[in-house]
Amino acid sequence: MKTSVLAFGLVAATALTSPAHADKLDDIIASGTLRCAVVLDFPPMGSRDENNEPIGFDVDYCNDLARALGVTAEIVETPFPERIPALMSGRVDVGVASTSDTLERAKTVGMTVPYFAFEMAVTANEKSGIKSFEDMKGKVVGATAGTYEAIALENQVKAWGEGEFRPYQTQADVFLALSQGQLDATVSTSTVAQSNVKGGKFPGIFVVDKAPFDIDYVALFTNREEYGFLNYLNLFVNQQVRTGRYAELYEKWVGGEAPSLAVNGVYR
């Protein structure tokens, strides 16, 4: 019994005198650098300018986060399939990479509240007379084959019982057909819609309405055991909205009114 008590005392003393383990938040601040995984082939969220410099909503968001932490941002170009592996291998500290907040991903990484919401939007040819989602009924519509919005739109055309759905290989093909009048309207993410309208490459098209399809909420992510850093990230997302910075970045990179990050029936 005395031996056990003595051993316990030694263990307790060692625990009290051992230096506390710094968490990722402390490590980042101490290092002076925040490494963000960002997808740079997904405009307007992330891409490269004519000087090959990273630009986009997610790039600015990483820079804002680094500024709040008082450190320098390092943009680590990370393709979609490599986002979580980059974190797990220690190449990055946080993912700012338009990552859907799925339960499956949450088994591996810690995810924040949504920092961006991909709503579905209706973009129409100006000569089509379409001014709302319901106006698409009976018209020729299309979308990129195999995407969520294409499947949903084709099912909607079948439900309406009139009109025509046409699948295309790429988003560029869809918007070219729309601009040329081969399509009356399409449904895509709001970011893609606003970017194509704003870019001016496809004249004669404009965003007319939201499509009543599911919203794709995306989150920042880091190691799931880093509760201190996750708490900071959640508060940062909150502050971006409260200060108007989220709306400012949305207007800058996408255009139009920023979608709400509140999940209906869950939190407001």
Secondary structure, DSSP 8 states (H G I E B T S, - for coil): -HHHHHHHHHHHHHHHHS-----HHHHHHHHTEEEEEE-SSBTTTBEE-TTS-EESHHHHHHHHHHHHHTSEEEEEE--GGGHHHHHHTTS-SEEEEEEE--TTGGGTEEEEEEEEEE-EEEEEETTS---SSGGGTTSEEEEETTSHHHHHHHHHHHHHT-SEEEEESSHHHHHHHHHHTS-SEEEEEHHHHHHHHHH-SSTTEEEEEE-SS--EEEEEEEETT-HHHHHHHHHHHHHHHHTTHHHHHHHHHT-S------BTTTB-
